[in-house]
Amino acid sequence: MRKQGKVWFVGAGPGDPDLITVKGRDLIAKADAILFAGSLVQAAATQWAPSGCVIKDSKDMTLEQITGWLIEQAEPEKIVIRLQTGDPGLYGALIEMVQPLDAANIAVEVVPGVSSAFAAMACAVESLTLPEVTQTVILTRVEGRTPMPDGESLQELASHHSTLCLFLSITLLPTIERELKAAGWADDAPVLVVHKASWPDEQQIIRGTLADIRERCRAAKINSQAMIVISPTLGARHWPELKKSKLYDAGFTHRFRRAERPQPKE
């Protein structure tokens, strides 16, 4: 039986190299081999690697080639990293890569990363949730060549009228418009599209409505690597009134603070 090595699946985050976790950066600084998804992860994310580290781009590799390379590099005492965009567990083919490693008796550990959904909302200064507006976030994609499971059509998910973060779907804006309208969303429902969220000098933020976002994206020539957010929370920064969180309400008691008693009227 092969002596056990180890492969780390590290989330590189949404694009800005500084958004990788401290744990991920520290592993890169000690790595013996790094396989990074070059079509989505900036090469700058490997900048902390030591001089003797073997670094390879996987953008033209098949799944079998990727796992074969990881198995070949994973010798005992070596730090081998599969560096993935965003978080490895979200549209990252994580389990497809882990199964061959399990079969080869190679240990696996995962370091989470910042998702592009969170980066998109951060760079636009928006909130995924708001009190009494929506407390639910749905991370999904639109059906294309990969089918969706029963009960997960966009129309069904959109019927909740909560925050929708759509991955891998920028070329399907006509479908998105049709499905959301069928779920009861209005033409003027706000839509946010962020291309390459957090990427230095490449990020683009497009705001529009369900009715016009397709034309706005076409005018900006955005057709890849974009996060689409449809949410009743969008634009709340400019609302004249907001329902405030109970956590910070002076009249709300929790284990760290007692509610302030109302002052008697004179």
C-alpha positions as CSV (number, residue, x, y, z in Angstrom):
1,M,0.0,0.0,0.0
2,R,1.2,3.5,-0.9
3,K,2.5,5.5,2.0
4,Q,0.0,8.2,2.9
5,G,0.6,11.7,1.7
6,K,-1.8,14.6,2.0
7,V,-3.5,17.1,-0.3
8,W,-4.9,20.4,0.8
9,F,-7.8,21.9,-1.0
10,V,-7.5,25.6,-0.5
11,G,-10.1,28.3,-1.4
12,A,-8.2,31.1,-3.0
13,G,-11.2,33.5,-2.6
14,P,-12.9,35.5,-5.3
15,G,-9.9,37.1,-7.0
16,D,-8.0,39.6,-4.9
17,P,-5.0,37.7,-3.6
18,D,-5.4,39.4,-0.2
19,L,-8.7,37.8,0.3
20,I,-7.2,34.3,0.8
21,T,-7.4,33.2,4.4
22,V,-4.3,33.4,6.6
23,K,-4.3,29.6,6.9
24,G,-4.3,29.3,3.1
25,R,-1.5,31.8,2.7
26,D,0.6,30.1,5.3
27,L,0.2,26.8,3.6
28,I,1.2,28.3,0.3
29,A,4.3,29.7,1.9
30,K,5.3,26.1,2.9
31,A,4.1,24.3,-0.2
32,D,6.0,21.7,-2.1
33,A,3.5,21.6,-5.0
34,I,0.6,23.8,-6.1
35,L,-2.0,23.0,-8.8
36,F,-4.1,26.2,-9.3
37,A,-7.2,26.7,-11.5
38,G,-5.6,29.3,-13.8
39,S,-8.8,30.1,-15.7
40,L,-10.4,31.5,-12.5
41,V,-7.6,32.0,-9.9
42,Q,-5.0,34.7,-10.5
43,A,-1.4,33.5,-10.6
44,A,-0.8,36.2,-8.0
45,A,-2.4,33.8,-5.5
46,T,0.8,31.7,-5.6
47,Q,3.1,34.6,-4.9
48,W,3.9,33.4,-1.4
49,A,5.1,30.0,-2.6
50,P,8.8,29.1,-1.8
51,S,11.4,29.1,-4.6
52,G,11.5,25.3,-4.8
53,C,7.7,24.8,-5.1
54,V,6.4,23.1,-8.2
55,I,3.5,25.3,-9.6
56,K,1.2,24.1,-12.4
57,D,-1.9,25.6,-14.0
58,S,-4.8,23.2,-14.4
59,K,-6.9,25.1,-16.9
60,D,-6.3,22.7,-19.8
61,M,-6.4,19.5,-17.6
62,T,-9.2,16.9,-17.3
63,L,-10.4,15.6,-14.0
64,E,-8.3,12.5,-14.4
65,Q,-5.2,14.5,-15.1
66,I,-5.8,16.8,-12.1
67,T,-6.2,13.9,-9.7
68,G,-3.3,12.0,-11.2
69,W,-1.0,15.0,-10.8
70,L,-2.1,15.4,-7.2
71,I,-1.6,11.8,-6.4
72,E,1.9,11.8,-8.0
73,Q,3.0,14.9,-6.0
74,A,1.5,13.7,-2.7
75,E,4.5,12.1,-1.1
76,P,4.8,11.8,2.7
77,E,5.8,15.0,4.5
78,K,5.1,17.1,1.4
79,I,2.5,19.9,1.3
80,V,0.5,19.6,-1.9
81,I,-2.2,22.2,-2.6
82,R,-5.1,22.3,-5.0
83,L,-5.8,26.0,-5.1
84,Q,-9.4,26.7,-6.2
85,T,-11.5,29.8,-6.8
86,G,-13.8,31.0,-4.1
87,D,-14.6,28.1,-1.7
88,P,-13.7,24.5,-2.7
89,G,-17.1,23.2,-1.6
90,L,-19.2,25.5,-3.9
91,Y,-19.2,24.5,-7.6
92,G,-15.6,23.2,-7.1
93,A,-15.9,19.5,-8.1
94,L,-14.5,18.8,-4.6
95,I,-15.9,15.4,-4.1
96,E,-15.1,14.3,-7.7
97,M,-11.4,15.0,-6.9
98,V,-11.4,13.7,-3.3
99,Q,-12.7,10.2,-4.3
100,P,-9.6,9.2,-6.3
101,L,-7.4,10.5,-3.5
102,D,-9.3,8.4,-1.0
103,A,-8.8,5.4,-3.2
104,A,-5.1,6.1,-3.3
105,N,-4.9,6.3,0.5
106,I,-4.1,10.0,0.4
107,A,-5.3,12.2,3.2
108,V,-7.3,15.3,2.4
109,E,-8.0,18.6,4.2
110,V,-10.1,21.6,3.1
111,V,-9.4,25.2,3.8
112,P,-12.5,27.3,3.1
113,G,-12.4,30.5,1.0
114,V,-14.4,33.6,0.4
115,S,-17.2,33.1,-2.2
116,S,-17.7,35.5,-5.1
117,A,-21.3,35.9,-3.9
118,F,-20.0,37.5,-0.7
119,A,-17.3,39.5,-2.6
120,A,-19.9,40.9,-5.0
121,M,-22.2,42.2,-2.3
122,A,-19.2,43.6,-0.4
123,C,-17.8,45.6,-3.3
124,A,-21.3,46.9,-4.1
125,V,-21.9,47.8,-0.4
126,E,-25.0,45.7,-0.3
127,S,-26.5,43.2,2.3
128,L,-27.7,39.7,1.6
129,T,-30.2,39.9,4.4
130,L,-32.3,42.6,6.0
131,P,-34.7,42.4,9.0
132,E,-38.3,41.9,7.8
133,V,-37.2,42.0,4.2
134,T,-35.5,38.6,3.7
135,Q,-33.5,36.4,6.0
136,T,-32.8,33.8,3.4
137,V,-30.0,33.5,0.8
138,I,-30.2,31.0,-2.1
139,L,-26.9,30.1,-3.8
140,T,-27.7,28.4,-7.1
141,R,-27.2,28.4,-10.9
142,V,-29.4,28.3,-13.9
143,E,-29.9,25.0,-15.8
144,G,-27.6,24.8,-18.8
145,R,-25.6,21.7,-20.0
146,T,-25.7,20.5,-16.4
147,P,-29.3,19.7,-15.4
148,M,-30.8,20.8,-12.1
149,P,-32.4,18.3,-9.6
150,D,-36.1,18.1,-9.3
151,G,-37.5,20.9,-7.2
152,E,-34.6,23.3,-8.0
153,S,-35.7,25.1,-11.1
154,L,-35.0,28.8,-10.9
155,Q,-38.8,29.5,-11.0
156,E,-39.3,27.3,-7.9
157,L,-36.4,28.8,-6.0
158,A,-37.4,32.4,-7.0
159,S,-40.9,31.9,-5.7
160,H,-39.5,32.5,-2.2
161,H,-38.7,36.1,-3.1
162,S,-35.5,35.9,-1.0
163,T,-32.0,36.8,-2.1
164,L,-30.8,34.8,-5.1
165,C,-27.1,34.5,-5.9
166,L,-26.7,33.0,-9.4
167,F,-23.3,31.4,-10.3
168,L,-22.2,30.4,-13.8
169,S,-25.3,32.0,-15.4
170,I,-24.4,35.3,-17.1
171,T,-25.0,33.9,-20.6
172,L,-28.5,32.9,-19.5
173,L,-30.0,36.3,-18.7
174,P,-33.1,35.8,-21.0
175,T,-33.9,32.6,-19.1
176,I,-33.4,34.3,-15.7
177,E,-35.8,37.1,-16.7
178,R,-38.4,34.7,-17.9
179,E,-38.2,32.4,-14.8
180,L,-38.3,35.2,-12.3
181,K,-41.2,36.9,-14.0
182,A,-43.0,33.5,-13.9
183,A,-42.3,33.4,-10.1
184,G,-43.9,36.8,-9.6
185,W,-40.9,39.2,-9.7
186,A,-41.7,42.6,-11.2
187,D,-39.9,44.2,-14.3
188,D,-38.4,46.8,-12.0
189,A,-37.0,44.3,-9.5
190,P,-33.4,45.4,-8.8
191,V,-30.5,43.2,-10.2
192,L,-26.8,43.4,-9.4
193,V,-24.2,41.9,-11.7
194,V,-20.5,42.0,-10.6
195,H,-17.8,40.9,-13.1
196,K,-14.6,39.6,-11.5
197,A,-15.6,40.7,-8.0
198,S,-12.5,42.0,-6.1
199,W,-10.1,41.4,-9.0
200,P,-7.7,44.4,-8.9
201,D,-8.3,46.7,-11.9
202,E,-10.8,44.3,-13.5
203,Q,-13.9,44.4,-11.4
204,Q,-17.1,45.8,-12.9
205,I,-20.3,46.6,-11.2
206,I,-23.5,46.7,-13.2
207,R,-26.9,47.7,-11.7
208,G,-30.2,47.4,-13.4
209,T,-33.6,45.8,-13.2
210,L,-35.0,42.5,-14.4
211,A,-36.2,44.3,-17.5
212,D,-32.9,46.0,-18.6
213,I,-30.0,44.1,-17.0
214,R,-29.4,42.0,-20.1
215,E,-28.9,45.1,-22.3
216,R,-26.7,46.8,-19.6
217,C,-24.4,43.7,-19.4
218,R,-24.3,43.5,-23.2
219,A,-23.2,47.1,-23.4
220,A,-20.5,46.5,-20.8
221,K,-19.4,43.3,-22.7
222,I,-19.8,41.1,-19.7
223,N,-20.2,37.5,-20.7
224,S,-18.2,35.5,-18.2
225,Q,-17.0,35.3,-14.6
226,A,-20.0,37.3,-13.2
227,M,-22.1,37.0,-10.1
228,I,-25.8,37.8,-10.5
229,V,-27.8,38.9,-7.5
230,I,-31.5,39.4,-7.5
231,S,-32.7,40.5,-4.1
232,P,-35.4,42.7,-2.3
233,T,-32.5,44.1,-0.2
234,L,-30.7,45.7,-3.2
235,G,-30.4,49.5,-2.9
236,A,-31.4,49.5,0.8
237,R,-28.5,51.9,1.6
238,H,-30.6,54.7,0.1
239,W,-34.0,53.8,1.6
240,P,-35.4,56.5,3.9
241,E,-36.5,54.0,6.5
242,L,-35.2,50.6,7.6
243,K,-36.4,48.0,10.0
244,K,-33.5,47.8,12.5
245,S,-31.9,44.7,13.9
246,K,-33.2,43.7,17.4
247,L,-29.7,42.7,18.4
248,Y,-28.6,46.3,18.7
249,D,-31.9,47.7,19.8
250,A,-31.6,49.5,23.2
251,G,-34.8,47.9,24.3
252,F,-33.6,44.3,23.5
253,T,-32.1,42.1,26.3
254,H,-29.5,39.4,25.5
255,R,-26.8,37.7,27.5
256,F,-24.3,40.5,27.1
257,R,-26.6,43.5,27.7
258,R,-29.8,44.3,29.5
259,A,-32.4,46.4,27.9
260,E,-32.5,50.0,28.8
261,R,-35.7,51.0,30.7
262,P,-37.7,53.7,29.0
263,Q,-37.2,57.1,30.6
264,P,-40.4,58.4,32.3
265,K,-42.0,61.3,30.6
266,E,-41.9,64.6,32.5
